[in-house]
Amino acid sequence: WTIKVQQNMNYGINGSGYFRYGDIAVTIATTGLGRHFMQFALDQSPEVNIACDTDGVYLTGKPDVNVYNATLNKYITGTFGLKSHMELDLEGPFPKGYFLKRKNYLLQRSDGTIIKHGNSFKGTSKNILFAYALERLTKVMFNEPDAMEGAIKDCFKLRERDIKDFIQRTRINKPVADYESGGCLQVQVAKQLAHFHDIEVEVGDSIEYVKQETGYIIKDLAKLRKIDRKYYVRQVENVLKRLNLSQTSEQVSKTLKNRNRFKRGKTGYIYESDGKVSRQVTLA
């Protein structure tokens, strides 16, 4: 279950460096009051607190949100002499949740769907290979932990993939000439695209590319046999790290046929709605 503060956007706007106008004093006051009221809510809670951030509080059990709101509004009126407009909302239930670090977690709904929060579990600029590994392993982690070893091995079968599975995307956020390094990714692929299609690359353009052994190449010029497989193996390994699973591989030939050895990694935890904590399956 999740208790969410509905009006927490003020902090983000006033304290963000991307907005033209803001107020650091408002940011400090908002943050201080937010922390104060969040702690106040936790002090009233008989449930076990799993995680707490500006998005909300994640608790085991099913809290009575009406009791929270009544207690909170009474406190605000009595302490500040103001009519309270603060309201906590309840989301869920989420039978299972996996928490990696602050603002990076997975929640599973009652129907089995998995909700991903945080940059660790999102990769819009990544490739199909990365997305497949993340999706496959999260489902197995929640639903079929005994099948984890086979699922991991499947994610490393790069030679069975098509060229489209290795394509990634990058966006040109400023004029190409303004990039300080002429060898950076954006400059490399922008020049290739401009030359290949005889066009002018503009700010905001999204360019698809792959990583080959010789460098970054736009998809129009990419060759499957030249894919930098070590680079993409590291991406899959990165997914394992985000899920607190570790994997090591040894190069046994120049053709990059890997023999994978799995070892126990840092242990994460899956929390269940009844308060039970089940240890995440790791590979021994």
C-alpha positions as CSV (number, residue, x, y, z in Angstrom):
1,W,0.0,0.0,0.0
2,T,1.2,3.5,-0.7
3,I,0.3,6.8,1.0
4,K,1.0,9.6,-1.4
5,V,1.2,13.3,-0.8
6,Q,-0.9,14.8,-3.6
7,Q,0.8,18.3,-3.7
8,N,4.5,17.6,-3.6
9,M,5.3,19.3,-7.0
10,N,6.0,22.7,-5.4
11,Y,9.3,21.6,-4.1
12,G,10.4,20.3,-7.6
13,I,9.5,23.5,-9.4
14,N,11.0,26.0,-6.9
15,G,14.2,24.0,-6.4
16,S,14.8,22.8,-10.0
17,G,17.7,24.3,-11.9
18,Y,15.7,23.7,-15.2
19,F,13.0,26.3,-14.4
20,R,13.5,29.9,-15.2
21,Y,11.9,31.1,-11.9
22,G,12.2,29.6,-8.4
23,D,12.7,30.4,-4.8
24,I,15.3,28.6,-2.6
25,A,13.5,29.8,0.6
26,V,10.3,28.2,-0.6
27,T,12.2,25.1,-1.4
28,I,13.8,24.9,2.1
29,A,10.5,25.6,3.8
30,T,8.6,23.0,1.7
31,T,11.3,20.4,2.3
32,G,11.4,21.0,6.0
33,L,7.6,20.9,6.4
34,G,7.4,17.8,4.2
35,R,9.9,16.0,6.3
36,H,8.2,17.1,9.5
37,F,4.7,15.8,8.3
38,M,6.2,12.6,6.9
39,Q,7.8,11.8,10.2
40,F,4.5,12.7,11.9
41,A,2.6,10.3,9.7
42,L,5.2,7.5,10.4
43,D,4.9,8.1,14.2
44,Q,1.1,7.4,13.9
45,S,1.6,4.2,11.9
46,P,1.3,0.8,13.5
47,E,2.5,-0.7,10.2
48,V,6.0,-1.5,9.2
49,N,7.7,1.2,7.2
50,I,9.6,-0.2,4.2
51,A,10.6,3.0,2.3
52,C,9.9,6.7,2.5
53,D,10.5,9.5,0.1
54,T,8.8,12.5,-1.5
55,D,6.6,10.1,-3.6
56,G,5.1,8.6,-0.5
57,V,5.4,6.0,2.3
58,Y,5.4,2.3,1.6
59,L,3.9,0.2,4.4
60,T,3.1,-3.4,5.1
61,G,-0.5,-4.1,5.9
62,K,-3.5,-1.9,5.0
63,P,-3.5,1.5,6.8
64,D,-6.7,3.4,7.4
65,V,-6.1,6.6,5.4
66,N,-9.1,8.4,7.0
67,V,-7.4,8.0,10.4
68,Y,-4.2,9.5,9.0
69,N,-6.0,12.5,7.5
70,A,-8.1,13.2,10.6
71,T,-5.1,13.1,12.9
72,L,-3.0,15.2,10.5
73,N,-5.6,17.9,9.9
74,K,-6.3,18.2,13.7
75,Y,-2.5,18.6,14.3
76,I,-2.2,21.3,11.6
77,T,-5.2,23.3,12.9
78,G,-4.1,23.1,16.5
79,T,-0.4,23.9,15.8
80,F,-0.6,26.5,13.1
81,G,-4.2,27.8,13.6
82,L,-4.9,27.2,9.9
83,K,-7.5,25.2,8.1
84,S,-5.7,22.2,6.6
85,H,-6.0,21.4,3.0
86,M,-3.6,18.5,3.1
87,E,-4.9,15.1,2.2
88,L,-3.2,11.7,2.0
89,D,-4.3,9.3,-0.6
90,L,-4.1,5.5,-0.6
91,E,-2.8,3.4,-3.5
92,G,-2.6,-0.4,-3.8
93,P,-2.7,-3.0,-2.7
94,F,0.7,-4.1,-4.0
95,P,1.2,-7.8,-2.9
96,K,4.9,-7.6,-3.5
97,G,7.5,-4.9,-3.9
98,Y,11.2,-4.8,-4.6
99,F,13.2,-1.8,-3.3
100,L,16.7,-1.2,-4.6
101,K,17.5,2.3,-3.4
102,R,15.8,5.7,-2.9
103,K,13.2,6.3,-5.5
104,N,14.1,3.1,-7.4
105,Y,11.7,0.2,-6.8
106,L,9.3,-2.3,-8.4
107,L,5.7,-2.8,-7.3
108,Q,3.5,-5.7,-8.3
109,R,-0.2,-5.2,-8.6
110,S,-2.8,-7.9,-7.6
111,D,-3.2,-8.8,-11.3
112,G,0.5,-9.5,-11.6
113,T,1.5,-6.4,-13.6
114,I,4.8,-4.8,-12.5
115,I,5.2,-1.1,-12.1
116,K,8.7,0.3,-12.4
117,H,9.9,3.5,-10.6
118,G,13.2,5.3,-11.0
119,N,15.9,5.5,-13.6
120,S,17.4,2.2,-12.5
121,F,14.4,0.4,-14.0
122,K,13.8,2.6,-17.0
123,G,15.9,2.8,-20.2
124,T,14.1,4.7,-23.0
125,S,17.5,5.3,-24.7
126,K,18.6,1.7,-24.2
127,N,18.2,-1.2,-26.7
128,I,15.7,-4.1,-27.0
129,L,18.3,-6.4,-25.4
130,F,18.5,-4.3,-22.2
131,A,14.7,-3.9,-22.1
132,Y,14.2,-7.6,-22.6
133,A,16.6,-8.6,-19.8
134,L,15.0,-6.1,-17.4
135,E,11.4,-7.2,-18.2
136,R,12.2,-11.0,-18.2
137,L,14.2,-11.0,-15.0
138,T,11.8,-8.8,-13.0
139,K,8.9,-11.1,-13.9
140,V,10.9,-14.2,-13.0
141,M,12.1,-12.6,-9.7
142,F,8.5,-12.0,-8.6
143,N,6.8,-15.1,-10.1
144,E,9.2,-17.9,-10.8
145,P,12.4,-17.5,-8.7
146,D,13.4,-21.1,-9.3
147,A,13.7,-20.3,-13.0
148,M,16.1,-17.4,-12.5
149,E,19.3,-19.2,-13.6
150,G,17.7,-20.2,-17.0
151,A,16.3,-16.7,-17.5
152,I,19.7,-15.1,-16.9
153,K,21.4,-17.5,-19.4
154,D,18.8,-16.7,-22.0
155,C,19.5,-13.0,-21.6
156,F,23.1,-13.5,-22.6
157,K,22.3,-15.3,-25.9
158,L,23.5,-12.4,-28.0
159,R,24.3,-14.4,-31.1
160,E,20.6,-15.3,-31.5
161,R,19.7,-11.6,-31.8
162,D,18.9,-9.5,-34.8
163,I,20.6,-6.1,-35.5
164,K,17.5,-4.2,-34.4
165,D,17.9,-5.6,-30.9
166,F,21.2,-3.7,-30.5
167,I,19.9,-0.3,-31.6
168,Q,20.0,2.5,-29.1
169,R,19.0,6.2,-29.3
170,T,20.5,9.5,-28.4
171,R,19.1,13.0,-28.7
172,I,20.9,16.1,-30.0
173,N,20.3,18.7,-27.2
174,K,22.3,21.6,-28.7
175,P,23.9,22.5,-32.0
176,V,26.5,20.0,-33.0
177,A,29.2,22.7,-33.2
178,D,28.6,23.6,-29.5
179,Y,29.6,20.2,-28.2
180,E,33.0,20.6,-26.4
181,S,34.3,17.2,-27.5
182,G,34.3,16.4,-31.2
183,G,34.7,12.7,-30.3
184,C,31.6,12.4,-28.1
185,L,28.8,10.1,-29.0
186,Q,26.4,12.8,-30.2
187,V,28.9,14.4,-32.5
188,Q,30.0,11.1,-34.0
189,V,26.6,9.9,-35.0
190,A,25.3,13.3,-36.0
191,K,28.2,13.7,-38.5
192,Q,27.5,10.2,-39.9
193,L,23.8,10.8,-40.3
194,A,24.3,14.2,-42.0
195,H,26.8,12.7,-44.4
196,F,24.8,9.5,-45.2
197,H,21.5,11.2,-45.8
198,D,22.9,14.6,-46.9
199,I,20.8,16.4,-44.4
200,E,21.4,19.0,-41.6
201,V,21.1,17.5,-38.1
202,E,19.1,19.9,-35.9
203,V,18.6,20.3,-32.1
204,G,16.0,17.8,-30.9
205,D,16.7,15.2,-33.5
206,S,16.8,11.6,-32.1
207,I,19.5,9.4,-33.7
208,E,19.5,5.6,-33.7
209,Y,22.9,3.9,-33.5
210,V,24.7,0.7,-32.4
211,K,28.0,0.1,-30.7
212,Q,30.5,-1.7,-33.0
213,E,34.0,-2.7,-32.2
214,T,35.2,0.3,-34.1
215,G,32.9,2.8,-32.3
216,Y,29.4,4.2,-32.5
217,I,27.7,3.7,-35.9
218,I,24.3,4.9,-37.1
219,K,21.9,2.0,-37.7
220,D,22.0,2.6,-41.5
221,L,25.7,1.6,-41.6
222,A,25.7,-1.0,-38.8
223,K,26.8,-4.6,-39.5
224,L,25.6,-7.4,-37.2
225,R,28.9,-9.3,-37.5
226,K,30.8,-6.2,-36.2
227,I,28.7,-5.7,-33.1
228,D,30.7,-5.0,-29.9
229,R,29.4,-8.0,-28.0
230,K,31.5,-7.1,-24.9
231,Y,29.7,-3.8,-24.7
232,Y,26.3,-5.4,-24.8
233,V,27.3,-8.1,-22.3
234,R,28.1,-5.3,-19.9
235,Q,24.6,-3.9,-20.4
236,V,23.0,-7.2,-19.4
237,E,25.3,-7.4,-16.4
238,N,24.2,-4.0,-15.4
239,V,20.6,-5.2,-15.3
240,L,21.7,-8.0,-13.0
241,K,23.4,-5.5,-10.7
242,R,20.2,-3.4,-10.5
243,L,18.3,-6.5,-9.4
244,N,21.0,-7.4,-6.9
245,L,22.1,-10.4,-8.9
246,S,25.7,-10.8,-9.9
247,Q,27.1,-12.6,-12.9
248,T,30.6,-13.1,-14.2
249,S,31.7,-14.3,-17.5
250,E,35.0,-15.5,-18.9
251,Q,36.0,-15.1,-22.5
252,V,37.2,-18.5,-23.7
253,S,37.7,-17.7,-27.3
254,K,38.2,-14.9,-29.7
255,T,34.7,-15.4,-31.0
256,L,33.4,-14.3,-27.6
257,K,31.7,-17.5,-26.7
258,N,31.3,-17.0,-23.0
259,R,31.1,-19.6,-20.2
260,N,29.0,-18.0,-17.5
261,R,29.7,-18.6,-13.8
262,F,27.1,-17.3,-11.5
263,K,27.9,-16.3,-7.9
264,R,25.9,-14.9,-5.0
265,G,25.5,-11.2,-5.1
266,K,24.2,-8.6,-2.6
267,T,20.9,-9.8,-1.3
268,G,17.8,-7.7,-2.0
269,Y,14.4,-8.3,-0.5
270,I,10.8,-8.8,-1.7
271,Y,8.3,-7.5,0.7
272,E,4.8,-9.0,0.8
273,S,1.6,-7.3,1.9
274,D,1.1,-9.4,5.0
275,G,4.3,-8.2,6.5
276,K,6.3,-11.3,5.6
277,V,9.7,-10.6,4.1
278,S,10.9,-13.2,1.7
279,R,14.6,-13.2,0.7
280,Q,15.2,-12.6,-3.0
281,V,16.5,-15.7,-4.7
282,T,20.2,-15.2,-5.7
283,L,22.4,-17.7,-7.5
284,A,24.8,-19.7,-5.4
